[in-house]
Amino acid sequence: MKFLFRLFPIVLLLSSAANLFGRVNSGSSSPADADPWTAAQTVTPAELAKELHAERDPAVTVIYVGVRTLYSGAHIPGATFRGPGSTDQGIADLKKFALTLPKNSNVVIYCGCCPLDRCPNLRPAFSALRDMGFARFRVLILPTSFAADWIEKGYPIEKGS
């Protein structure tokens, strides 16, 4: 519980910065108007937690496309950090990593820096993977934030980078 209280100010600060960054770069306060994914290309926290626990073959590859500070504070066990999807460097890192994966890989991307409808990272990351020809990848739907929709629900986390 103490961890959540320490994480909250960081999430709030980064959420505000992400919202501002998204407005400045997109000219819009609602990137969700153009979600590039379909409902079939999404996964809920409960579904992903169950999938991670089941240890399926092939295993799911979880990719975090937000900021390093939040990833270091807490992330989904086994998730790999690939940089913010809102930056050229983050997209370049994601593409470089994606080249090492088969195109039919079971991939889930997520951010959770802020409310999903304002997230500046998921849409560019999703579009990059789609444009590379990945057919079997999904977005983890975190409507409010990673803290509210994953950590506070009791799903497993890892800390550190």
C-alpha positions as CSV (number, residue, x, y, z in Angstrom):
1,M,0.0,0.0,0.0
2,K,2.9,2.4,0.8
3,F,4.2,1.7,-2.7
4,L,1.0,3.0,-4.2
5,F,1.1,6.2,-2.3
6,R,4.7,6.8,-3.4
7,L,3.8,6.0,-7.0
8,F,0.8,8.2,-7.2
9,P,2.6,11.6,-7.3
10,I,4.9,10.3,-10.1
11,V,1.9,8.9,-12.1
12,L,0.0,12.2,-11.6
13,L,3.0,14.3,-12.7
14,L,3.8,12.1,-15.7
15,S,0.1,11.9,-16.6
16,S,-0.1,15.7,-16.8
17,A,3.1,15.9,-18.9
18,A,1.8,13.2,-21.2
19,N,-1.5,15.0,-21.6
20,L,0.3,18.2,-22.5
21,F,2.7,16.5,-24.8
22,G,-0.2,14.8,-26.6
23,R,-2.1,18.1,-27.1
24,V,1.0,19.9,-28.3
25,N,1.9,17.3,-30.9
26,S,-1.4,16.2,-32.1
27,G,-3.4,19.4,-31.9
28,S,-6.2,17.3,-30.2
29,S,-7.0,16.6,-26.6
30,S,-8.6,13.2,-27.5
31,P,-6.3,10.8,-29.5
32,A,-9.0,8.1,-28.9
33,D,-11.0,9.5,-31.8
34,A,-8.6,7.5,-34.0
35,D,-7.9,4.3,-32.2
36,P,-6.1,2.1,-34.8
37,W,-7.1,-1.1,-33.1
38,T,-10.4,-3.1,-33.1
39,A,-12.1,-4.7,-30.1
40,A,-10.6,-8.1,-31.2
41,Q,-7.1,-6.5,-30.9
42,T,-7.5,-5.7,-27.2
43,V,-7.1,-7.6,-24.0
44,T,-8.3,-6.7,-20.5
45,P,-6.1,-6.9,-17.4
46,A,-8.0,-9.9,-16.1
47,E,-7.6,-11.8,-19.4
48,L,-3.9,-11.0,-19.6
49,A,-3.2,-11.9,-16.0
50,K,-4.9,-15.3,-16.7
51,E,-2.9,-15.7,-19.9
52,L,0.4,-15.0,-18.1
53,H,-0.5,-17.4,-15.3
54,A,-1.4,-20.2,-17.8
55,E,2.2,-20.1,-19.3
56,R,0.9,-20.9,-22.8
57,D,3.1,-21.9,-25.7
58,P,3.9,-19.6,-27.4
59,A,4.3,-17.4,-24.4
60,V,2.9,-13.9,-24.6
61,T,5.5,-11.2,-25.2
62,V,4.6,-8.1,-23.2
63,I,6.1,-4.8,-24.3
64,Y,5.9,-1.6,-22.3
65,V,5.8,1.5,-24.5
66,G,5.6,4.3,-21.9
67,V,8.2,6.2,-19.9
68,R,11.1,4.5,-18.1
69,T,10.2,6.1,-14.7
70,L,6.9,4.3,-14.6
71,Y,8.4,1.1,-15.9
72,S,11.0,1.1,-13.2
73,G,8.4,1.8,-10.5
74,A,6.3,-1.2,-11.5
75,H,5.6,-3.2,-14.6
76,I,4.0,-6.5,-15.7
77,P,6.3,-9.4,-14.9
78,G,8.4,-10.2,-17.9
79,A,7.5,-7.1,-19.7
80,T,10.3,-5.5,-21.8
81,F,10.8,-1.7,-21.9
82,R,11.0,-0.3,-25.5
83,G,10.7,3.4,-24.9
84,P,7.8,5.8,-25.2
85,G,5.8,5.3,-28.3
86,S,5.3,9.0,-28.6
87,T,9.0,9.6,-29.5
88,D,11.0,8.8,-32.6
89,Q,13.6,7.0,-30.4
90,G,10.9,4.9,-28.7
91,I,9.4,3.8,-32.0
92,A,12.9,3.0,-33.4
93,D,13.6,0.9,-30.3
94,L,10.3,-0.9,-30.6
95,K,10.9,-1.7,-34.3
96,K,14.4,-2.9,-33.7
97,F,13.1,-5.3,-31.0
98,A,10.2,-6.3,-33.2
99,L,12.6,-7.4,-35.9
100,T,13.7,-10.2,-33.5
101,L,10.2,-11.6,-33.2
102,P,8.3,-13.9,-35.6
103,K,5.4,-12.0,-37.3
104,N,2.9,-14.3,-35.7
105,S,4.2,-13.7,-32.2
106,N,1.7,-13.4,-29.3
107,V,2.4,-9.7,-28.4
108,V,0.7,-7.4,-26.0
109,I,1.7,-3.7,-25.8
110,Y,0.7,-1.4,-22.9
111,C,1.5,1.9,-21.4
112,G,-0.9,3.1,-18.6
113,C,0.8,6.5,-18.1
114,C,-2.5,8.2,-18.1
115,P,-6.1,7.7,-19.1
116,L,-6.2,5.5,-22.3
117,D,-8.1,8.2,-24.3
118,R,-5.2,10.6,-23.7
119,C,-2.2,8.2,-24.0
120,P,0.3,9.5,-26.5
121,N,2.3,6.2,-26.6
122,L,0.0,3.4,-27.5
123,R,-1.4,4.5,-30.8
124,P,2.0,5.2,-32.5
125,A,3.4,1.9,-31.1
126,F,0.4,-0.1,-32.3
127,S,0.6,1.5,-35.8
128,A,4.3,0.7,-36.0
129,L,3.8,-3.0,-35.2
130,R,0.8,-3.2,-37.6
131,D,2.8,-1.6,-40.4
132,M,5.6,-4.1,-39.8
133,G,3.2,-6.9,-40.6
134,F,2.4,-8.3,-37.1
135,A,-0.9,-10.0,-37.2
136,R,-1.3,-11.3,-33.7
137,F,-0.8,-8.5,-31.3
138,R,-3.1,-6.7,-28.9
139,V,-3.3,-3.6,-26.7
140,L,-3.8,-4.0,-22.9
141,I,-6.8,-1.8,-22.1
142,L,-6.0,0.3,-19.0
143,P,-8.8,2.9,-19.0
144,T,-7.5,5.0,-16.1
145,S,-3.8,4.1,-15.6
146,F,-1.5,1.2,-14.8
147,A,-1.7,2.0,-11.1
148,A,-5.5,2.0,-11.0
149,D,-6.3,-0.7,-13.5
150,W,-3.5,-3.2,-12.8
151,I,-1.6,-2.6,-9.5
152,E,-4.7,-1.6,-7.4
153,K,-6.6,-4.7,-8.7
154,G,-3.8,-6.9,-7.2
155,Y,-2.3,-8.2,-10.5
156,P,1.3,-9.2,-10.3
157,I,4.1,-6.6,-10.8
158,E,7.9,-6.4,-10.9
159,K,10.0,-3.4,-10.0
160,G,13.2,-2.0,-11.4
161,S,14.6,-1.8,-14.9
